[in-house]
Amino acid sequence: MTPANYQQVDVLVVGAGNAAANAALAAHEAGCSVAMLETAPEDARGGNSAFTGGAFRFVFDEVKDLIALAPDIAELDLSTIDFGTYTKEQYFDDMGRLTEYRCDPDLTEVLIGNSYAAALWLKKHGVKFQPALGRQAFKVDGKFRFWGGLACHIHGGGQHLVATLHAKLQQVGIPVLYNTTAWQFLHGDDRVEGVRVRHHGRIFDLRAKAIVMACGGFESNAEMRARYIGPNWDLAKVRGTRYNQGYGHRMAIDIGAAVAGHWSGAHAVQWDMNAPPFGDLSVGDQFQKHNYPFGVLVNARGERFLDEGKDFHSYTYAAYGHEVMKQPGLFAWQIFDSKINDLLRSEYRIPRITKEVGNTLEELAPKLTGVDTAAVLETLRAYNAAPRPDVKFDPNVHDGLRTTGLPINKTNWAQTLDTPPFHAYGVTAGVTFTFGGLKIDTSARVEDTSGEPIPGLFAAGEIAGGLYYHNYGSGTGLIAGVTFGRIAGDGAAAFARRN
């Protein structure tokens, strides 16, 4: 289908990623006719969902909850795996702590309360899960112990997720209009009535009884990044799609939509300094570099500038990209010795990587492009010489192996760098998505600036604000997309039936 032969539907979904697809499926299952708009061509569909590694943060109480989601877990030697639990209370604590208790409490309650159901919903539609061994659990003394609330992730990551959801959309007959960019609402006296779109340079008006906005954040737009996130953020690399340009935010605000969330905040991670400006689907999320808690991070002045071991990477990675962007030259180097090679994820072994190796720290230091050689050697020697308690290194817990006496102490996993060869990885910041978005209620209705729902307009996914401030716990975004996508689809279908 193209806009030229579009026929009015009950529910029109703007976007084609995780939140959008689940909104469309929910509206279809509620008995409505549905169509979707995707600004990208078909081979680049799915927005940021196609680039995700697939972490999925949901509540579970025991192993049988996980087996219901990923039956292959029952075939594992469970005596060697401690999955633990992830309770509603733990989830609430993580959301509050990471956002400095700014997350919308009502939206957060909906997110957490529906998190396990969201996972089962995806499974029902063909998405496969697997335990996150080696990502969220390391083998220590013959046993894996999970940490960070992430027991499972999507098998095959974002590309499997998008392919599976789009196969389901095709199966049930929901059309996707590609190369079609929504840029203005059609608005009647009492509700939104459709959207005006561009398709290969031509303008079309597409009408519907209800609209779901699920078209991502504005992270792909350099001008909006600089305006809202701040200076130099126009220079940041984008981890995912080039198509999240913020049109959805603008067109909703133009008709009086209220905003919510942290508009000067974004999910930004350490990303290979020589990665392309936007994500590459052939590489996916592998330009990321998330094992910094087991090494040392230095800037151009040769100085450490943060506590690498403050917490598990799942709780610091989305904020530490911001810290790299504050450094001279907007880059840093992660430095490791060979003791931790077995802990490094696959992202440290891809062909397209900025990596240097030396048999001694003295050999490695001059190879770190842009870094003061003498200063970094002084930093590394001071780090190695700093007093530490006599405790065992354990990557599965906050082990308390910390330094003392340094300008910035490392509070966990602070092994000395003493086992050659030494290796270093050049990183900058990669923006994943922006935190500022439209204000929605717990029914995913977009509110206007007076606090009233805009009739017929719903939102889900990264365009909806209110959940994230300052930081982010990995795996939350996919859950939010499924949960509020389903709610938005159900709500849009109910509105369409009434109108």
N, C-alpha and C positions, 0 to 999 in steps of 0.2 A: 504494500500500500504506500502511496505517496500523498502529500497534502492535496493534490489535484483531484484524487478520487476518494478522499476522506468522506465518510458518512457520519453524521452526529452520533455520539455514543453517550451512554449514561455517565461514565467516569473516564476522564482523560488524565493520564499520569504523565507528568513532565519529569523525564529521567529514565534510565534503564539499568541502574545498578541494583544493589541488594535491596535497599529500602523500596525503590520503585517497583521492582519485580514482585516483591511480596505484597505491596499495596495492590497491584494489579491482580494478583492471584486471589487475594482476599475479596476484592470487589467482584471478581468473576464468580467465586464460590458463593457469594451472596446473591447471585442471580442477575447481575448487571452486565451490559455490554461495556467493553473496556478497550481503549487503545492507549499506546504509549508513544512519547516523543523522545528521540535521542539525537542530541546535537552532533554527535560523532558519527563517522561512517561505521558500517557494521563490523569491520575488523578491529575497531577500537572501542567497541561498545562496553558499557558497564561502569564507566567512571572509575573512581578509586577502588571499587570493589574488585576489579580485575587484578589489582596490584597487591592486595592484602596477602599476608602470610597465612591468614586463616585462624588466628587465635580467637577463642570464643569463651567469654567469661560468663559462667552461669552458676546458679546455686545447685549444689548436690550434697546429699547427706551420707551416701554410702556407695560402695562399688557397684551395686546393682543398678543404681541410677545411670552410671556410666555405661554399663553393659547394655542397657535398654537403648542407648544412643549409638554405641559402637560395639556390636555383638562380638567382634573379634577379640575384645579385651578378655573375654572368658577363656580364650585359648592360651593366654599368657600365664607364666608362672607367677601367680599373684602373691606367693610367699616372698618374692624378691622385690615387690613394688608396694610402696606406701602411698596411696592416692590421697590419703587424708580426707578432709571435708572442706566445703566452702559454703558456709551458712549465710543466711540473709543478714545476720548481724555483722559478719565479716565483710560482706559486700558493702553494706551501708558505711561501715567504718572506713573502708578503702575509699569510697566515693567522697566522703566528708573530708578525710585527711588530705587527699590529693588535691581537692578543689578549695582547700582552706575553708570548708563548710559553706561554700557559696552555691553549690549545686541546688537546683530547684527541688525541694523535698518531695513534692507531689509527683513530678516527672520521675524522680529517682525511685520512688516507691513502685511506680508502674514498671519501670525498667527491671528492677530486681525481682519483683513478684512474678514477672512473666518471663524471666530469663531462661528457665529450664524448658518451659513450654515453647519458647522460640526455637530452641535447639531441636525439639521433637517435631516441630512444624517443618523445619528444613529437611529433617530426615524423611518425613512423609512425602516430601516433594523430590526425593532422590539424592539429596546432598549426603555425602559420606563423611564420617568422622573417624579420627584415630587418636590414640593417646599421645601426648606431647613428650614422649621420652627423648632425652637429649636436648630438649629445648627448655622445658620447665622442670626437669628432674635429671640429676646426674647420679651415676652409680658410685657409691661410696661404701666401702666395706661389704661389697657384694649385694647392695640393696639400693634401689631407686627411691628417692623421697621427693614428692612433689611440693612445690612452693608457689606462692603467688596466685593461687586460685584458678589456675589454668590447666585443668587435667586433660582436656581434649582440644584439638584444633581440626579445622576442615582439611580432609585429605585432598591434596592437590592444590590447596590454597585458593586464592581468588579466581584463578582461571577456571578451576573446576566448579566453583560456586556459580560464576556467571554462566558458564556453558550449561550447567544443569538447570538453573532457573530459566534460562532462555529456551532450552529444550522443552520445559514444561509449558512455558508461555505459548510456544508454537503448537504443542500438542492440544492445548485447550482452545486454540484459535484466537489468541490475543495478538493483534498486529503491532509492530514497532515501526514507526516512521523515522528512518535514519536521515542524517544530514539535515535535520529539522530543528531549528533553534527558536524556542519561545522567547519573546522579548517584550510583550505587552499583553495585559489582560483585556478581554472584552467584558464590559461590566454593564449590567442592566440596572433597573431601579432597585431591585431587591437582592441581587446575588451576582457573583461572577458567572459569566455565560460562555466562557471559552478563552482561547489565547490567539494572539496574532503571532505568526511564525515566519521565519525566513527559510527558504529551501532552494538552494542553488541560485540565490540572488532574487528569487521571486517571493512576493508576500501573499500569504494565505490567512484567512480567518477560519479557525477550527472551533466549533461549538460543542459544548457538553453541558450536562446538568450539574456536574461537580468536578472539581479539579484537585488533584493531589500533586503538590510540589515536592519532588524528591530528586532534585538536580544538583546536589552536592554543595560544597562551600565555594569560596572565592579565591582559593589558594593559587590557582593557575593565572590569576590576573596580577601582574607586577604592580600596576598602578594602585589597585586596591590593597595589596599587601603593604606597600609603602605608606598609604594613607591611614590604614587602620592599625597594622602591627607595628610600624615604625621605620625609622631610617635604616637603610641597607637591606631591608627585607625584600626590596625589589630585585636584589642581587642573589637571593637565595635560590637554590635548586628546588625543583618540585619532584617529589617522590613518585607521583602517579600521573594521572591524566592531564593533558594540556587543555581540556575542554571545560573545566570548572571555572568559568569566567565571572560568576556572580550575577548573571542576568536575573536569576530567580529572586535574589535578594532585592535587586533594584526594582523589578516590576511589582513586587509585593509592597514594598515601601511606598511606591508611587500611588498606590490606591489606599494608603493609610494603615498598612500593617505595622504592628509594634515589633520592636526588636528585643532580643534577649541574649544572654550569654556574654562571653568575654571577647568583645570585638577587637581588642588589641592582643588577643592570645591565639595561639595555634599549636597544633601537634607538630613538633619539629624534632627530628632525630639526627644522630650523627650518620653522615652519608658520604660516600667516597668523594673526595675533593675533585676528581676528574670525571665524575659521572656526567651524562648529558643533562641539558637544562630541564628536561621533563623525563618521566619514567619511560622505560623501555620494556615492553611486555616479554621480550625474549630473555630478559634478566629478572624481571619481576621485582621482588623486594630485596634482592641480594646485594645491592649497593649499600645497604644498611650495615652498620658495624655496632653490635649490641653487647659484646663481651667485655667492654671497658671495665666492669667491676673487678676483673681479674688482672688488670694492668695499671699503667700510669698514663695520664693524659697531660700533654704539655702544649703550650702555645708558642708563638713566634719568638717570644722573649726567653724561651726555655723554661718557663715557670709552670708548675701545676696551678690550676685555677678553680678546681672543685674537688669535692670528696667523691672519688670514684666508687667507694664502697659504702655510700650512704644507705643504700637499700638495693634490693634486687632490681635488675635492669627493667623489669616490667613496670616498676613504679617510678623510675627516674628517666627513662629513655626519651619520653615525649617532651620533657622539660630541658634536658641537657643539650639538645640542639640549639636552644636559645642561648645557652651559655657559650657555646662555640661561636655563635654569631656576634657575641660581645668582644671577641678577641681580635687583636690586630691582624689584619689580613683576612679575617673571617674564616680561619682554619685552625686545626690542631692536629697532633699526631698521637695515636694510641700506641703504647710501647709495652711489649710482653717479653718474657723469656720462654724457654721451651718446656718448662714444667707444666704449663697449662694448655699445651697444644691439643690434647684430647678433649678439652672443654670448649674449644672454639667451634662455633657453628659453621655451616657450609659456606656462609657469606664471606668467610675469610679465605676461601680457597677457589674463588671464581677466577677465570682468566683475566677479566677486565678489572684490575685492582691497582690501587696506588700503594705499593708495598716496598719496604727496604729491609735488608737483612745484614747483620754484622756478627762476627764471631766474638767481638767484645763490644762493650758500650762505647769505647773510644772509636772503634771502627764504624759503629752504627751512627753516632751523633752527626758527623759531617754529611751524611746522606739525607738527613731530614730537611728537605727543601724549605727554605724560608726561616729556619730556626737558628738562633744564636748557639753555636756549637759549645763554646765554653760554658755558657749559662746552663744549658741542658745537662751537661756532664756534672756540673755542680749540684743541680737539682736531683739527679738520679743517685749520686753518691750520698747526698744527705738523706734521701728517702731510704736507701739501703741501710744506712747507719742508724736510723732512728730506732729507739727502743721499742720492743714489742712484747706482749705477754707470751708466756709459754703455753699457747693453746694450739690445737690442731686446726689446720686449714680445712674447711668444709663448705663447698659451694652450695649446699642445699639448705643452709641455715645462716642466720646472722651469727657468724662464728666468733665475733669479738677479737679477731686477729687485727689489731689496730696499731697505728704508729702513735707516738707521743713526741712533742717538742717541735713539730714542723709548723710552718705558717698555716698550712691547711692539712690537718691530719686525715688519713684514710681510716675509716672506722670499722671496716670489715674486709676480709680477704686480702690483707696487706702483706702478702708474701714478698720477700726480697727478690730483686731481679738478679739472679746469680747463676742461671743455667743456660749456657749458650747452645745454639745460636740465638741471638736476640732479633726480634722482628717488630716492625712498626708500620702503621697504616695511616695514611693521610685522610683526614675527614673535614668536611664542612657541614653545614646544616641542610637537611632535606625536609621541606614542608610537606606534611601529609594532608592535613585539612585544617580549616579555620574554625575557631570556637564560637564566633559571633553568628547569630542567625535570627530567624523569625520566632516570635513568641507564640507558642502553642499551649493549649490546655491539655488535660489528661486524655481527652478524646481526639487529640491531634488536630483540633480546629485552630486555624490561624486567627489570632486576636488582633483587633485594631488598637489604636493608641488610647481608646477609652476603656479598653478591657473587654469589649464585646466581640464575639466570634464574627468573622467576615463570612456571610452566608455562602456556602458552597465551596469554601477554600480550606484545604487541609495540607499538612506538611509533615514530612518524616525524613530521617537520615540527617546528613551533615548540614542541611539548610535550616534545621530546627535548632534554636539555641536554648541554653538553660542548663545543660548537663555538665559542661566542662569549663573549668576555670583554672588557669595557671599550669595544670598538669593533667595527666590522663593515665588510667590503668589499662594496659594492653588487653585487647579482646572485648572492650566495652562497646566500641563503635558498631561492630557487626550485630551484636545483641540489640542495640538501640535501633538499628535499621530494620531488623526483622520485627521487633516488638511494635514500634510506632508505625512501621509500614503496614502491618496487619490492622492496627487500630485505625489508621487513616483510610485504608481501603474499605473496611467495614463501615466507617462513618460516612465516607463519600457515597457508598452504595445506599445507605439508609436515607441520606439527604436526597439522592437522585430519585429514589422511589417516591419520596414525599412530593417531588416537584416534577 
